Amino acid sequence: SSSVHGIVPSTENYYSSHHNKLLPRVIIDTRGSSFAKNGHIPGALHLPYSSLSLPDDPLTLQPKAKLEEILNHSLGKDTVEILRSEPALLTCGTGVSVCTLALVLNELGFPEPWIYDG
């Protein structure tokens, strides 16, 4: 079966037998240019963590309205709607850059994401 970009096509095959919980349908990789260069999880969407902060101040997040715009543009409105009720799986190379997106999702009232540091 095929998937819509970044969305696992069927949830019925994605149950964790260990926790008996649904695994995330949306996977987001927050790396910068190494996303394509070093490979990524198949089907993962790309949202560089650096796009979430001000260009002249990487320690300050963009305003909330701009963050919503970035999410909609990078992930697509349908995916953002899924994320309003289901946690995403966030990944990067080391587990550091995902924290920026996790903070953004928290600030915008999204469910707490899963983090994979692979």
C-alpha positions in Angstrom: 0.0 0.0 0.0 1.2 3.5 -0.6 1.0 6.5 1.7 0.1 10.1 1.4 3.3 12.1 1.9 4.2 11.8 5.6 1.0 10.0 6.6 0.9 6.2 7.3 -1.9 4.9 5.1 -3.6 2.5 7.6 -3.6 2.7 11.3 -4.9 -0.9 11.9 -1.4 -2.3 11.2 0.4 0.2 13.4 -0.5 -0.9 16.9 2.2 -1.5 19.4 1.7 -4.9 20.9 3.8 -3.9 23.9 1.9 -0.8 24.9 -1.4 -1.5 23.0 -1.4 2.1 21.8 -1.6 3.6 18.3 1.7 4.6 16.9 2.0 8.1 15.3 0.8 8.4 11.7 2.8 11.6 11.0 6.6 11.5 11.1 8.6 14.8 11.0 12.3 15.1 10.5 13.7 18.4 11.8 17.2 18.2 10.4 18.5 20.9 8.1 20.2 20.1 4.8 21.3 16.6 6.1 17.7 15.4 5.7 18.2 14.5 2.1 22.0 14.0 2.2 22.1 11.5 5.0 18.8 9.7 4.4 15.6 9.7 6.4 12.7 7.6 7.6 10.6 6.7 4.5 7.5 8.9 4.4 8.9 11.4 6.8 8.0 15.1 6.3 10.8 17.6 6.4 10.5 20.7 8.6 13.9 22.2 9.4 14.0 23.4 13.0 15.8 26.6 12.0 12.7 27.8 10.2 10.9 28.0 13.5 13.0 30.7 15.0 13.7 34.3 14.0 16.3 34.6 11.2 18.4 37.1 13.2 17.9 35.4 16.6 17.9 31.6 16.6 17.1 31.5 20.3 13.7 33.2 19.8 10.7 31.5 18.2 8.7 33.0 15.4 5.4 34.6 16.5 2.6 32.0 17.0 0.7 33.1 13.8 3.9 32.7 11.8 4.5 29.2 13.4 1.1 28.1 12.3 1.8 29.4 8.8 5.1 27.5 8.7 3.5 24.3 9.9 0.7 24.6 7.3 3.1 25.3 4.5 5.7 22.7 5.4 3.4 19.9 6.4 0.1 20.7 4.6 -3.2 21.7 6.2 -4.6 18.2 6.3 -1.5 16.9 8.2 -1.7 19.8 10.7 -5.3 18.9 11.3 -4.3 15.3 12.1 -1.6 16.7 14.5 -4.2 18.7 16.4 -5.6 15.4 17.8 -2.8 12.9 17.4 0.9 13.1 18.4 3.6 13.2 15.8 6.8 11.2 15.8 9.7 13.8 15.7 13.1 12.7 14.6 16.5 14.1 13.8 20.1 12.8 14.0 20.6 13.3 17.8 17.4 14.3 19.4 18.4 17.9 19.8 16.7 19.8 17.0 13.4 18.0 17.6 13.1 19.8 20.8 12.5 23.1 19.0 9.5 21.6 17.1 8.3 19.9 20.3 8.3 23.3 22.0 6.4 24.9 19.1 3.8 22.1 19.1 3.4 22.6 22.9 3.0 26.4 22.5 0.4 25.9 19.9 -1.6 23.4 22.0 -0.9 20.2 20.0 -0.6 16.8 21.7 2.8 15.9 23.2 4.9 14.3 20.4 6.9 11.2 20.4 10.7 11.8 20.0 13.1 9.4 18.2 16.7 10.4 18.4 17.9 8.2 15.6 
